[in-house]
C-alpha cells in the first residue's frame, strides 16, 4: 500500500530489513518446532516408565479356578503413588469389563483398537493422550490374555498427569532458546556492522564527489569501488564526459557568437561616430546611415540564426510531431525565398513530387522542417554567383519512394561547390568556406544538421555536376517514412 511506501528508499535500511525481517518471522516458527521437539524428548522416559508399570500390573493378574484375580501388594501400590509431581491412576478390568482394581471412571481405549490375537501372552503396550477428572493425562494400556476357556482378555491401564513432562519440556526449551535469545542481539549488531562496512565505499565515493571543485569533470576512479558499483561509476563517468563536451561546445559557441556579433556592433559604433562628426556632408551622413542599416541587418540576422539554432537544439526528443507534407512545405519555402532570389537574379524553382502524392508525408515538426529548408535555400542563394547575364540556378526537389519507405529532399545549386575537405566543417557553427566574400552567419547548415538529426534524416553533400568548372552543390536529406505514411495521399 502506498501509505507504507517511503518517499526515498535507503539502501542500508532496505538490506537490513530484508535480512532481519525473515529472521524475526522465523523466530516464532523455531519456538514452535522447539516446543514440539522438547515435548517429544521429554515424554520418552516417562512413557517408558508407564509401559513398565503396565507390564508389572499385568503380571499381577491371575486365574484361580475360573475366577480372575488381581492382587496388588501394598509396596507396589505405594510405588505407584510415590510421585511428588504427578498423580498416577490405574485400572484393571476383567474379561467382561468388570472392575478388578483401580479407578472406575477410567477413559476407555479407542474403539478401533480391538483386543489383540490370542497367541501372545503379553501384547505390546499402547500409549495415548486422554483426560481424567478434568486433567490431561498420558495413558498406557495393555490387553492381557487369560488362561480360561474362550481365551478372554483383561485390560490394564495406567495414567499419569503431565506435570513432569511439561516441566522437563520447559527446561529443554529454556536450555535451547536462552542462548539463542542472547546471541540474537549480537547477531543483529554484527549484521549492522557488516552493512556499515559494506557500504563504506559508497560513503567514500560520496565524499570524493562532494570534495570536487565545481569545474572538475574528470572521471571518477572506478577501481576504488566494489565491482557491483563499478558499472554505476562507469555510467557517471560517461555522463561526465558528455557533460564536459557539452560545456566545451557551449563555451566555444558563446565565444563564436560574441565574435560574430562584435563585428556588426563595432561597425554600428564606427558609422555612428562618423555620422556625428562635425563638418560632414549630407552624402557622407547618408552613407553612414546606410552602413548602420546594413550592420543592423547583419546583427539581426545573426541573432535570428542563433535563436533558430538554440530553438532547434532545445527541441530535442520532445519535438511535437505531426504528419507533414514535405512537398508542400518545400514549395512554401521556395515561394518565401523567391523575392530574395529574384533580387540576386537567381532562377529558383521546385521540381519533384506534388503535394499529396504517395510517400511525401513524414512525421515531424512543420515549423522546424520549413526552417531547415529555408536555411538550405538561403545558403544556396548566398553562395551561388549570379548576374543578369549569367543567372544562377537553384532547384529544390522532393523525391518519394513509397515502396522503399524513403523520402529524399534535395537542394541543388550552380555555385562553385564545396571542396571535399570542407564538407564536414561547413556543418560546424560559424564556419564559412574559404575564399568567399559572402556575409553570412555560418549557422545555416548547423541548423539544417540539427533539425535533420531530430527527424532521423541522414544528410549528404556532394558536387551537383562533377568535373565541371562550377560543379555546384547538391545537398540531399534522406528521411525514412512509416509504411502507413507511404500509402497516404
VOPAGU-2260 file (C-alpha; in pm, 1 decimal, decimal comma):
REM VOPAGU-2260
SITE   aa  ch    i         X         Y         Z
SITE  UNK   A    0       0,0       0,0       0,0
SITE  UNK   A    1     122,3     344,3     -85,7
SITE  UNK   A    2      75,6     476,4     267,5
SITE  UNK   A    3     357,6     244,6     377,7
SITE  UNK   A    4     592,4     338,2      93,8
SITE  UNK   A    5     889,0     563,0     165,2
SITE  UNK   A    6     947,1     869,1     -45,9
SITE  UNK   A    7    1317,5     782,6     -74,1
SITE  UNK   A    8    1443,4     435,1      -5,1
SITE  UNK   A    9    1757,9     373,6     196,5
SITE  UNK   A   10    1987,3     102,1      65,1
SITE  UNK   A   11    2116,9      41,1     417,0
SITE  UNK   A   12    1765,6      11,9     559,5
SITE  UNK   A   13    1647,9    -198,9     264,9
SITE  UNK   A   14    1924,7    -457,6     313,0
SITE  UNK   A   15    1878,8    -454,5     690,2
SITE  UNK   A   16    1502,4    -508,0     654,5
SITE  UNK   A   17    1545,9    -798,2     413,7
SITE  UNK   A   18    1798,4    -963,0     646,3
SITE  UNK   A   19    1626,0    -910,7     981,8
SITE  UNK   A   20    1260,0    -946,7     880,6
SITE  UNK   A   21    1291,7   -1314,0     774,8
SITE  UNK   A   22    1494,0   -1375,7    1090,8
SITE  UNK   A   23    1218,4   -1228,7    1307,5
SITE  UNK   A   24     949,4   -1419,0    1116,2
SITE  UNK   A   25    1136,2   -1747,5    1158,4
SITE  UNK   A   26    1179,9   -1696,7    1534,7
SITE  UNK   A   27     819,1   -1798,5    1633,2
SITE  UNK   A   28     839,7   -2089,9    1392,0
SITE  UNK   A   29    1162,1   -2200,5    1559,3
SITE  UNK   A   30     993,4   -2165,5    1900,7
SITE  UNK   A   31     700,8   -2384,9    1793,9
SITE  UNK   A   32     927,4   -2651,2    1644,5
SITE  UNK   A   33    1149,2   -2645,5    1953,3
SITE  UNK   A   34     842,0   -2687,4    2175,0
SITE  UNK   A   35     723,0   -2989,9    1978,6
SITE  UNK   A   36    1067,6   -3149,6    1979,0
SITE  UNK   A   37    1107,9   -3078,6    2351,4
SITE  UNK   A   38     768,1   -3234,1    2424,5
SITE  UNK   A   39     864,6   -3546,0    2236,0
SITE  UNK   A   40    1203,8   -3569,8    2403,9
SITE  UNK   A   41    1062,0   -3504,1    2750,0
SITE  UNK   A   42     785,2   -3764,4    2709,1
SITE  UNK   A   43    1002,0   -4059,8    2609,3
SITE  UNK   A   44    1149,5   -4152,6    2955,2
SITE  UNK   A   45     811,7   -4106,9    3125,8
SITE  UNK   A   46     641,6   -4318,2    2857,6
SITE  UNK   A   47     889,5   -4595,7    2921,9
SITE  UNK   A   48     810,7   -4574,7    3296,7
SITE  UNK   A   49     438,3   -4603,1    3222,4
SITE  UNK   A   50     499,2   -4904,8    2999,5
SITE  UNK   A   51     697,9   -5066,0    3277,2
SITE  UNK   A   52     419,6   -5003,9    3528,5
SITE  UNK   A   53     159,6   -5151,4    3295,5
SITE  UNK   A   54     362,7   -5463,6    3242,3
SITE  UNK   A   55     422,0   -5501,1    3616,8
SITE  UNK   A   56      48,0   -5471,4    3688,9
SITE  UNK   A   57     -29,6   -5716,5    3408,1
SITE  UNK   A   58     187,6   -5975,8    3580,0
SITE  UNK   A   59     -25,8   -5944,6    3891,0
SITE  UNK   A   60    -336,9   -6073,6    3714,7
SITE  UNK   A   61    -400,9   -6436,3    3796,8
SITE  UNK   A   62    -667,3   -6705,8    3748,5
SITE  UNK   A   63    -781,9   -6920,9    4029,8
SITE  UNK   A   64   -1032,2   -7181,3    3923,6
SITE  UNK   A   65   -1239,4   -6989,9    3672,3
SITE  UNK   A   66   -1213,1   -6667,7    3863,6
SITE  UNK   A   67    -986,8   -6382,2    3759,3
SITE  UNK   A   68    -798,4   -6220,5    4046,0
SITE  UNK   A   69    -573,6   -5915,8    4075,4
SITE  UNK   A   70    -359,4   -5880,6    4384,2
SITE  UNK   A   71    -169,4   -5555,1    4423,4
SITE  UNK   A   72      73,0   -5569,2    4713,7
SITE  UNK   A   73      92,4   -5265,3    4934,5
SITE  UNK   A   74     459,0   -5192,1    4840,7
SITE  UNK   A   75     364,0   -5186,2    4474,5
SITE  UNK   A   76      68,3   -4960,4    4550,0
SITE  UNK   A   77     299,9   -4725,6    4735,6
SITE  UNK   A   78     539,9   -4721,9    4442,1
SITE  UNK   A   79     260,5   -4620,2    4208,5
SITE  UNK   A   80     166,9   -4327,2    4430,1
SITE  UNK   A   81     522,4   -4225,4    4519,2
SITE  UNK   A   82     543,2   -3948,1    4259,2
SITE  UNK   A   83     552,6   -3597,1    4415,6
SITE  UNK   A   84     477,6   -3407,8    4096,1
SITE  UNK   A   85     216,1   -3609,6    3914,5
SITE  UNK   A   86     -87,7   -3816,1    4002,4
SITE  UNK   A   87     -89,7   -4179,4    3887,7
SITE  UNK   A   88    -407,0   -4376,2    3828,2
SITE  UNK   A   89    -458,1   -4737,4    3725,1
SITE  UNK   A   90    -741,7   -4961,8    3627,4
SITE  UNK   A   91    -771,6   -5339,6    3580,4
SITE  UNK   A   92   -1081,1   -5474,7    3403,4
SITE  UNK   A   93   -1183,4   -5838,1    3379,1
SITE  UNK   A   94   -1285,7   -6020,5    3062,9
SITE  UNK   A   95   -1647,9   -5899,8    3096,5
SITE  UNK   A   96   -1543,0   -5543,8    3172,5
SITE  UNK   A   97   -1586,1   -5579,4    3547,6
SITE  UNK   A   98   -1356,3   -5365,0    3760,5
SITE  UNK   A   99   -1094,9   -5575,9    3929,5
SITE  UNK   A  100    -895,2   -5286,7    4079,9
SITE  UNK   A  101    -819,3   -4918,6    4041,4
SITE  UNK   A  102   -1026,9   -4623,6    3920,0
SITE  UNK   A  103   -1375,6   -4689,8    3789,5
SITE  UNK   A  104   -1413,0   -4379,1    3571,1
SITE  UNK   A  105   -1106,2   -4450,0    3365,6
SITE  UNK   A  106   -1127,5   -4346,8    2996,7
SITE  UNK   A  107   -1178,1   -4648,7    2769,5
SITE  UNK   A  108    -933,4   -4732,2    2490,1
SITE  UNK   A  109   -1024,7   -4618,0    2140,0
SITE  UNK   A  110   -1292,3   -4830,3    1975,1
SITE  UNK   A  111   -1093,9   -4902,2    1667,2
SITE  UNK   A  112    -829,4   -5083,6    1872,6
SITE  UNK   A  113    -977,0   -5429,5    1913,2
SITE  UNK   A  114    -823,2   -5682,4    2156,2
SITE  UNK   A  115    -509,2   -5841,7    2014,0
SITE  UNK   A  116    -492,3   -6202,1    1887,5
SITE  UNK   A  117    -471,1   -6484,2    2136,9
SITE  UNK   A  118    -127,3   -6622,8    2076,3
SITE  UNK   A  119      98,3   -6379,1    2267,8
SITE  UNK   A  120      59,3   -6385,5    2641,2
SITE  UNK   A  121     154,7   -6024,3    2683,5
SITE  UNK   A  122      83,4   -5789,1    2396,2
SITE  UNK   A  123     250,6   -5456,2    2312,5
SITE  UNK   A  124     179,6   -5163,4    2537,2
SITE  UNK   A  125     -19,8   -4883,8    2371,4
SITE  UNK   A  126       2,5   -4513,4    2461,5
SITE  UNK   A  127    -248,8   -4236,7    2418,6
SITE  UNK   A  128    -341,0   -3891,2    2549,9
SITE  UNK   A  129    -669,3   -3862,0    2738,5
SITE  UNK   A  130    -848,8   -3662,8    3007,3
SITE  UNK   A  131    -927,3   -3796,8    3351,7
SITE  UNK   A  132   -1119,6   -3595,7    3613,0
SITE  UNK   A  133   -1051,8   -3279,4    3415,9
SITE  UNK   A  134    -678,3   -3337,8    3396,1
SITE  UNK   A  135    -469,6   -3407,2    3089,5
SITE  UNK   A  136    -310,2   -3749,2    3134,0
SITE  UNK   A  137     -85,9   -3983,5    2946,1
SITE  UNK   A  138    -231,1   -4336,8    2939,6
SITE  UNK   A  139     -52,5   -4670,1    2883,1
SITE  UNK   A  140    -271,4   -4976,8    2844,0
SITE  UNK   A  141    -225,4   -5345,0    2771,4
SITE  UNK   A  142    -453,3   -5629,6    2676,2
SITE  UNK   A  143    -366,3   -5942,6    2880,9
SITE  UNK   A  144    -453,9   -6295,8    2771,5
SITE  UNK   A  145    -623,1   -6505,4    3042,6
SITE  UNK   A  146    -582,4   -6880,7    3066,6
SITE  UNK   A  147    -954,2   -6954,3    3064,2
SITE  UNK   A  148   -1189,9   -7125,2    2822,5
SITE  UNK   A  149   -1276,7   -6892,3    2534,6
SITE  UNK   A  150    -944,3   -6708,1    2571,1
SITE  UNK   A  151   -1084,3   -6393,3    2729,8
SITE  UNK   A  152    -876,1   -6076,1    2770,4
SITE  UNK   A  153    -819,7   -5846,4    3065,3
SITE  UNK   A  154    -734,8   -5479,4    3032,1
SITE  UNK   A  155    -468,6   -5297,4    3233,6
SITE  UNK   A  156    -437,5   -4917,0    3213,4
SITE  UNK   A  157    -206,0   -4676,3    3393,4
SITE  UNK   A  158    -247,2   -4299,3    3360,5
SITE  UNK   A  159     -19,2   -4018,4    3469,7
SITE  UNK   A  160     -70,0   -3642,1    3470,8
SITE  UNK   A  161     170,7   -3440,7    3253,6
SITE  UNK   A  162     328,0   -3207,9    3507,6
SITE  UNK   A  163     678,0   -3359,5    3494,0
SITE  UNK   A  164     667,3   -3369,3    3116,1
SITE  UNK   A  165     576,9   -3000,3    3094,9
SITE  UNK   A  166     847,9   -2903,4    3341,8
SITE  UNK   A  167    1109,8   -3103,7    3155,4
SITE  UNK   A  168     997,1   -2967,1    2816,6
SITE  UNK   A  169    1012,4   -2613,9    2954,8
SITE  UNK   A  170    1362,9   -2674,1    3085,7
SITE  UNK   A  171    1472,2   -2810,2    2748,3
SITE  UNK   A  172    1327,1   -2505,6    2568,6
SITE  UNK   A  173    1497,7   -2273,1    2810,2
SITE  UNK   A  174    1825,5   -2452,9    2757,6
SITE  UNK   A  175    1792,6   -2425,2    2381,6
SITE  UNK   A  176    1638,4   -2081,8    2337,4
SITE  UNK   A  177    1807,6   -1875,8    2603,8
SITE  UNK   A  178    2147,4   -1890,9    2428,5
SITE  UNK   A  179    1974,6   -1803,1    2103,7
SITE  UNK   A  180    1799,8   -1503,2    2260,9
SITE  UNK   A  181    2132,7   -1386,7    2396,4
SITE  UNK   A  182    2303,0   -1435,7    2059,9
SITE  UNK   A  183    2024,1   -1267,9    1858,7
SITE  UNK   A  184    2112,3    -905,6    1955,5
SITE  UNK   A  185    2476,7    -989,7    1895,5
SITE  UNK   A  186    2387,4   -1125,3    1550,8
SITE  UNK   A  187    2188,9    -807,4    1474,3
SITE  UNK   A  188    2483,2    -596,0    1585,6
SITE  UNK   A  189    2722,5    -795,1    1367,1
SITE  UNK   A  190    2487,3    -759,9    1068,2
SITE  UNK   A  191    2466,6    -385,9    1132,1
SITE  UNK   A  192    2845,1    -353,0    1147,7
SITE  UNK   A  193    2884,0    -566,9     834,2
SITE  UNK   A  194    2643,1    -344,4     643,6
SITE  UNK   A  195    2820,0     -30,3     761,9
SITE  UNK   A  196    3146,0    -186,0     645,5
SITE  UNK   A  197    2988,9    -298,0     316,1
SITE  UNK   A  198    2850,6      41,7     214,2
SITE  UNK   A  199    3154,0     234,5     334,3
SITE  UNK   A  200    3296,5     252,7     -22,7
SITE  UNK   A  201    2975,8     430,4    -128,3
SITE  UNK   A  202    3018,0     684,2     150,3
SITE  UNK   A  203    3379,3     736,7      48,3
SITE  UNK   A  204    3271,5     783,7    -313,3
SITE  UNK   A  205    3015,0    1042,4    -199,9
SITE  UNK   A  206    3284,1    1227,7      -3,8
SITE  UNK   A  207    3516,8    1233,6    -305,6
SITE  UNK   A  208    3239,4    1372,7    -528,0
SITE  UNK   A  209    3141,9    1638,9    -272,1
SITE  UNK   A  210    3506,3    1741,6    -233,0
SITE  UNK   A  211    3539,6    1816,9    -605,0
SITE  UNK   A  212    3557,3    2166,8    -741,5
SITE  UNK   A  213    3258,4    2284,3    -946,8
SITE  UNK   A  214    3460,5    2278,0   -1270,1
SITE  UNK   A  215    3620,4    1937,9   -1205,1
SITE  UNK   A  216    3454,1    1699,2   -1452,8
SITE  UNK   A  217    3735,5    1443,7   -1463,1
SITE  UNK   A  218    3628,9    1074,9   -1448,0
SITE  UNK   A  219    3586,6     903,6   -1111,5
SITE  UNK   A  220    3825,5     624,9   -1014,1
SITE  UNK   A  221    3621,8     308,6   -1073,0
SITE  UNK   A  222    3897,9      90,1    -926,3
SITE  UNK   A  223    3838,3     226,2    -575,2
SITE  UNK   A  224    3478,8      98,0    -555,4
SITE  UNK   A  225    3336,3    -257,1    -530,4
SITE  UNK   A  226    3273,4    -447,9    -850,2
SITE  UNK   A  227    2895,5    -410,4    -806,3
SITE  UNK   A  228    2927,8     -30,0    -805,5
SITE  UNK   A  229    3178,0     -13,1   -1091,8
SITE  UNK   A  230    2906,2      -8,2   -1365,7
SITE  UNK   A  231    2736,2     283,3   -1189,7
SITE  UNK   A  232    3065,7     473,2   -1167,3
SITE  UNK   A  233    3130,7     393,9   -1533,7
SITE  UNK   A  234    2790,6     539,3   -1625,9
SITE  UNK   A  235    2861,8     851,2   -1420,1
SITE  UNK   A  236    3199,6     886,6   -1592,7
SITE  UNK   A  237    3028,0     859,2   -1930,2
SITE  UNK   A  238    2783,6    1128,9   -1823,4
SITE  UNK   A  239    3069,4    1349,0   -1701,4
SITE  UNK   A  240    3247,5    1308,0   -2033,5
SITE  UNK   A  241    2937,9    1406,0   -2229,9
SITE  UNK   A  242    2871,1    1694,3   -1993,6
SITE  UNK   A  243    3228,2    1813,4   -2032,5
SITE  UNK   A  244    3199,2    1801,1   -2409,8
SITE  UNK   A  245    2865,7    1981,2   -2396,7
SITE  UNK   A  246    3003,9    2257,7   -2175,5
SITE  UNK   A  247    3306,3    2293,2   -2402,3
SITE  UNK   A  248    3075,9    2318,5   -2704,5
SITE  UNK   A  249    2863,3    2580,5   -2530,9
SITE  UNK   A  250    3168,6    2783,2   -2435,3
SITE  UNK   A  251    3301,3    2766,7   -2790,0
SITE  UNK   A  252    2958,5    2857,5   -2925,2
SITE  UNK   A  253    2928,7    3158,3   -2693,3
SITE  UNK   A  254    3278,5    3273,5   -2786,6
SITE  UNK   A  255    3198,1    3242,0   -3157,2
SITE  UNK   A  256    2862,1    3413,8   -3112,8
SITE  UNK   A  257    3025,2    3701,7   -2926,1
SITE  UNK   A  258    3285,6    3731,3   -3201,0
SITE  UNK   A  259    3020,6    3727,9   -3474,0
SITE  UNK   A  260    2815,3    3996,3   -3300,2
SITE  UNK   A  261    3120,1    4202,7   -3221,7
SITE  UNK   A  262    3189,6    4285,3   -3588,3
SITE  UNK   A  263    2848,3    4439,6   -3681,2
SITE  UNK   A  264    2825,5    4615,6   -3345,8
SITE  UNK   A  265    3170,0    4767,9   -3399,1
SITE  UNK   A  266    3059,3    4877,5   -3746,3
SITE  UNK   A  267    2749,1    5037,1   -3597,8
SITE  UNK   A  268    2956,6    5230,6   -3347,4
SITE  UNK   A  269    3208,6    5344,1   -3608,7
SITE  UNK   A  270    2939,6    5462,3   -3850,2
SITE  UNK   A  271    2758,5    5638,5   -3569,5
SITE  UNK   A  272    3081,1    5823,4   -3480,6
SITE  UNK   A  273    3127,9    5920,6   -3846,7
SITE  UNK   A  274    2770,2    6047,8   -3869,9
SITE  UNK   A  275    2818,0    6262,7   -3559,5
SITE  UNK   A  276    3142,4    6422,0   -3663,3
SITE  UNK   A  277    3137,7    6791,8   -3740,0
SITE  UNK   A  278    3173,6    6919,4   -4093,4
SITE  UNK   A  279    3034,3    6610,1   -4260,9
SITE  UNK   A  280    2835,1    6647,1   -4579,8
SITE  UNK   A  281    2480,4    6521,6   -4636,5
SITE  UNK   A  282    2609,3    6247,3   -4868,2
SITE  UNK   A  283    2853,3    6123,3   -4604,7
SITE  UNK   A  284    2577,5    6127,2   -4345,4
SITE  UNK   A  285    2352,2    5928,5   -4578,6
SITE  UNK   A  286    2632,6    5678,7   -4648,0
SITE  UNK   A  287    2693,7    5631,6   -4275,4
SITE  UNK   A  288    2323,6    5572,6   -4214,0
SITE  UNK   A  289    2320,9    5312,4   -4493,8
SITE  UNK   A  290    2617,1    5132,8   -4331,7
SITE  UNK   A  291    2438,6    5144,1   -3998,7
SITE  UNK   A  292    2132,7    4987,2   -4162,6
SITE  UNK   A  293    2338,9    4706,4   -4321,4
SITE  UNK   A  294    2523,4    4638,9   -3995,1
SITE  UNK   A  295    2195,8    4622,7   -3803,2
SITE  UNK   A  296    2051,9    4379,5   -4062,0
SITE  UNK   A  297    2359,2    4162,1   -4027,9
SITE  UNK   A  298    2341,5    4167,8   -3649,0
SITE  UNK   A  299    1969,1    4092,6   -3658,5
SITE  UNK   A  300    2028,1    3802,7   -3897,7
SITE  UNK   A  301    2298,5    3660,5   -3673,8
SITE  UNK   A  302    2077,6    3687,5   -3367,0
SITE  UNK   A  303    1786,6    3524,1   -3550,4
SITE  UNK   A  304    2010,9    3238,2   -3661,9
SITE  UNK   A  305    2140,4    3193,0   -3309,4
SITE  UNK   A  306    1783,7    3179,0   -3180,6
SITE  UNK   A  307    1687,8    2932,2   -3454,4
SITE  UNK   A  308    1981,1    2705,3   -3367,4
SITE  UNK   A  309    1904,8    2726,4   -2995,9
SITE  UNK   A  310    1537,6    2650,6   -3066,5
SITE  UNK   A  311    1630,4    2350,2   -3279,5
SITE  UNK   A  312    1876,4    2214,1   -3022,0
SITE  UNK   A  313    1637,5    2269,1   -2731,6
SITE  UNK   A  314    1354,0    2080,9   -2903,1
SITE  UNK   A  315    1545,2    1753,8   -2857,4
SITE  UNK   A  316    1339,7    1437,7   -2811,9
SITE  UNK   A  317    1032,7    1637,5   -2703,7
SITE  UNK   A  318     968,9    1764,1   -3054,9
SITE  UNK   A  319     596,4    1783,9   -3133,6
SITE  UNK   A  320     537,2    1559,6   -3434,0
SITE  UNK   A  321     250,0    1552,3   -3676,9
SITE  UNK   A  322     200,6    1436,1   -4036,1
SITE  UNK   A  323     386,6    1680,0   -4262,1
SITE  UNK   A  324     361,5    1702,1   -4640,7
SITE  UNK   A  325     728,3    1766,9   -4722,4
SITE  UNK   A  326     645,3    1862,5   -5083,6
SITE  UNK   A  327     400,9    2132,3   -4970,6
SITE  UNK   A  328     644,7    2265,0   -4709,2
SITE  UNK   A  329     926,5    2278,3   -4966,9
SITE  UNK   A  330     708,5    2464,4   -5218,4
SITE  UNK   A  331     607,2    2714,4   -4948,5
SITE  UNK   A  332     971,3    2771,2   -4857,1
SITE  UNK   A  333    1060,8    2823,7   -5223,3
SITE  UNK   A  334     781,6    3083,1   -5255,1
SITE  UNK   A  335     911,2    3261,7   -4944,0
SITE  UNK   A  336    1264,6    3275,9   -5087,3
SITE  UNK   A  337    1164,3    3390,8   -5436,0
SITE  UNK   A  338    1190,8    3769,0   -5365,2
SITE  UNK   A  339    1546,4    3731,5   -5240,4
SITE  UNK   A  340    1638,0    3503,0   -5532,6
SITE  UNK   A  341    1489,7    3746,9   -5785,0
SITE  UNK   A  342    1682,5    4027,4   -5620,4
SITE  UNK   A  343    2002,2    3832,9   -5689,8
SITE  UNK   A  344    1896,6    3733,0   -6044,9
SITE  UNK   A  345    1878,6    3365,7   -5946,1
SITE  UNK   A  346    1649,9    3115,4   -6113,1
SITE  UNK   A  347    1490,0    2944,1   -5812,1
SITE  UNK   A  348    1241,1    2664,4   -5874,6
SITE  UNK   A  349    1087,2    2342,9   -5749,2
SITE  UNK   A  350    1099,9    2009,7   -5929,4
SITE  UNK   A  351     965,7    1690,8   -5775,5
SITE  UNK   A  352     663,3    1519,4   -5623,9
SITE  UNK   A  353     349,8    1723,0   -5588,9
SITE  UNK   A  354     174,3    1783,2   -5254,9
SITE  UNK   A  355     -49,0    1494,3   -5161,7
SITE  UNK   A  356     142,4    1243,3   -5372,9
SITE  UNK   A  357     207,0     899,1   -5218,4
SITE  UNK   A  358     506,6     886,9   -4990,1
SITE  UNK   A  359     561,6    1260,8   -4937,2
SITE  UNK   A  360     426,5    1264,2   -4580,7
SITE  UNK   A  361     654,7    1222,1   -4281,2
SITE  UNK   A  362     606,8    1259,6   -3908,0
SITE  UNK   A  363     776,2    1579,2   -3794,4
SITE  UNK   A  364     750,1    1937,1   -3685,8
SITE  UNK   A  365     637,1    2156,0   -3978,6
SITE  UNK   A  366     790,6    2472,3   -3830,9
SITE  UNK   A  367    1133,9    2315,2   -3791,4
SITE  UNK   A  368    1116,0    2147,6   -4132,2
SITE  UNK   A  369    1034,8    2478,0   -4301,0
SITE  UNK   A  370    1317,2    2644,5   -4107,0
SITE  UNK   A  371    1552,8    2372,0   -4229,9
SITE  UNK   A  372    1450,9    2411,4   -4597,2
SITE  UNK   A  373    1465,0    2790,1   -4574,7
SITE  UNK   A  374    1823,4    2769,5   -4444,3
SITE  UNK   A  375    1916,1    2534,3   -4728,8
SITE  UNK   A  376    1773,3    2780,0   -4981,9
SITE  UNK   A  377    1936,1    3082,8   -4811,6
SITE  UNK   A  378    2269,5    2904,3   -4810,6
SITE  UNK   A  379    2233,9    2822,3   -5180,5
SITE  UNK   A  380    2130,8    3180,9   -5264,2
SITE  UNK   A  381    2424,3    3321,5   -5067,4
SITE  UNK   A  382    2686,5    3105,5   -5237,0
SITE  UNK   A  383    2550,9    3092,3   -5596,7
SITE  UNK   A  384    2707,5    3360,6   -5819,8
SITE  UNK   A  385    2450,1    3519,6   -6044,5
SITE  UNK   A  386    2411,2    3816,9   -6274,5
SITE  UNK   A  387    2158,4    3935,2   -6530,1
SITE  UNK   A  388    2383,3    3792,9   -6797,9
SITE  UNK   A  389    2450,7    3456,2   -6633,7
SITE  UNK   A  390    2176,0    3372,3   -6389,7
SITE  UNK   A  391    2247,5    3116,4   -6122,5
SITE  UNK   A  392    2012,8    2820,2   -6089,5
SITE  UNK   A  393    1881,1    2669,5   -5766,3
SITE  UNK   A  394    1643,3    2374,1   -5767,4
SITE  UNK   A  395    1461,6    2228,1   -5470,4
SITE  UNK   A  396    1346,0    1874,3   -5518,6
SITE  UNK   A  397    1138,4    1615,8   -5325,4
SITE  UNK   A  398    1165,2    1252,7   -5439,3
SITE  UNK   A  399     938,9     989,1   -5286,9
SITE  UNK   A  400     987,4     613,7   -5285,1
SITE  UNK   A  401     668,7     472,3   -5124,5
SITE  UNK   A  402     784,6     112,3   -5168,3
SITE  UNK   A  403    1128,3     171,3   -5018,5
SITE  UNK   A  404     980,0     393,0   -4744,8
SITE  UNK   A  405    1231,5     664,4   -4828,0
SITE  UNK   A  406    1171,0    1033,3   -4891,6
SITE  UNK   A  407    1454,5    1247,9   -5026,9
SITE  UNK   A  408    1481,4    1625,9   -5012,6
SITE  UNK   A  409    1744,4    1784,5   -5238,4
SITE  UNK   A  410    1863,9    2138,6   -5290,4
SITE  UNK   A  411    2092,7    2184,7   -5589,3
SITE  UNK   A  412    2271,3    2498,9   -5694,0
SITE  UNK   A  413    2506,6    2604,4   -5976,2
SITE  UNK   A  414    2766,0    2761,4   -5748,1
SITE  UNK   A  415    3137,3    2684,0   -5718,2
SITE  UNK   A  416    3073,3    2382,1   -5496,1
SITE  UNK   A  417    3234,2    2291,5   -5165,7
SITE  UNK   A  418    3576,3    2124,5   -5155,3
SITE  UNK   A  419    3563,8    1771,6   -5023,3
SITE  UNK   A  420    3796,0    1860,2   -4734,8
SITE  UNK   A  421    3548,6    2121,6   -4606,3
SITE  UNK   A  422    3225,2    1925,2   -4640,8
SITE  UNK   A  423    3223,3    1820,8   -4274,6
SITE  UNK   A  424    3349,4    2156,6   -4149,1
SITE  UNK   A  425    3063,0    2353,3   -4304,5
SITE  UNK   A  426    2824,1    2189,0   -4055,2
SITE  UNK   A  427    3014,8    2338,3   -3762,5
SITE  UNK   A  428    2874,3    2664,0   -3620,8
SITE  UNK   A  429    3025,7    2985,0   -3758,4
SITE  UNK   A  430    3240,3    2806,4   -4015,0
SITE  UNK   A  431    3245,2    2962,8   -4359,7
SITE  UNK   A  432    3414,3    2823,9   -4665,4
SITE  UNK   A  433    3743,8    2986,9   -4751,5
SITE  UNK   A  434    3770,1    3218,1   -5049,8
SITE  UNK   A  435    3416,2    3351,6   -5028,3
SITE  UNK   A  436    3307,5    3707,1   -4960,9
SITE  UNK   A  437    2958,1    3610,7   -4854,5
SITE  UNK   A  438    2832,9    3798,7   -4549,2
SITE  UNK   A  439    2669,9    3500,4   -4375,4
SITE  UNK   A  440    2644,4    3398,0   -4013,7
SITE  UNK   A  441    2786,3    3046,2   -4057,6
SITE  UNK   A  442    2486,0    2896,9   -3875,4
SITE  UNK   A  443    2261,0    2788,6   -4165,1
SITE  UNK   A  444    2397,2    2439,2   -4223,5
SITE  UNK   A  445    2441,4    2362,9   -3848,2
SITE  UNK   A  446    2071,4    2444,6   -3810,0
SITE  UNK   A  447    1993,8    2212,0   -4101,7
SITE  UNK   A  448    2203,4    1933,9   -3946,1
SITE  UNK   A  449    2035,3    1968,0   -3605,0
SITE  UNK   A  450    1681,1    1963,1   -3743,7
SITE  UNK   A  451    1764,1    1669,2   -3971,9
SITE  UNK   A  452    1906,9    1478,6   -3674,4
SITE  UNK   A  453    1586,8    1535,8   -3476,2
SITE  UNK   A  454    1383,3    1394,3   -3763,3
SITE  UNK   A  455    1609,7    1092,5   -3807,8
SITE  UNK   A  456    1726,3    1204,8   -4151,5
SITE  UNK   A  457    2072,8    1147,1   -4292,9
SITE  UNK   A  458    2240,7    1426,8   -4484,5
SITE  UNK   A  459    2495,4    1410,0   -4765,4
SITE  UNK   A  460    2681,9    1683,5   -4950,5
SITE  UNK   A  461    2832,8    1632,1   -5298,6
SITE  UNK   A  462    2901,9    1802,5   -5627,5
SITE  UNK   A  463    2592,2    1854,8   -5839,8
SITE  UNK   A  464    2786,7    1835,9   -6165,6
SITE  UNK   A  465    3123,1    1666,1   -6100,3
SITE  UNK   A  466    3407,1    1756,9   -6330,8
SITE  UNK   A  467    3266,8    2090,3   -6446,2
SITE  UNK   A  468    3430,3    2428,1   -6368,8
SITE  UNK   A  469    3136,6    2517,8   -6145,2
SITE  UNK   A  470    3031,7    2179,1   -6008,5
SITE  UNK   A  471    2762,5    2324,6   -5788,0
SITE  UNK   A  472    2646,5    2174,5   -5460,2
SITE  UNK   A  473    2387,7    1903,7   -5409,6
SITE  UNK   A  474    2264,4    1858,7   -5054,0
SITE  UNK   A  475    2043,1    1553,9   -5000,1
SITE  UNK   A  476    1843,6    1466,3   -4690,3
SITE  UNK   A  477    1709,8    1111,8   -4668,4
SITE  UNK   A  478    1403,4    1055,7   -4445,5
SITE  UNK   A  479    1271,0     712,0   -4353,5
SITE  UNK   A  480     890,7     707,5   -4378,9
SITE  UNK   A  481     648,7     480,2   -4198,5
SITE  UNK   A  482     469,0     217,3   -4409,8
SITE  UNK   A  483     129,0     376,1   -4348,5
SITE  UNK   A  484     270,8     717,6   -4437,4
SITE  UNK   A  485     398,9     578,9   -4766,6
SITE  UNK   A  486      48,6     477,8   -4868,0
SITE  UNK   A  487    -103,9     809,2   -4766,6
SITE  UNK   A  488    -214,3    1076,2   -5007,6
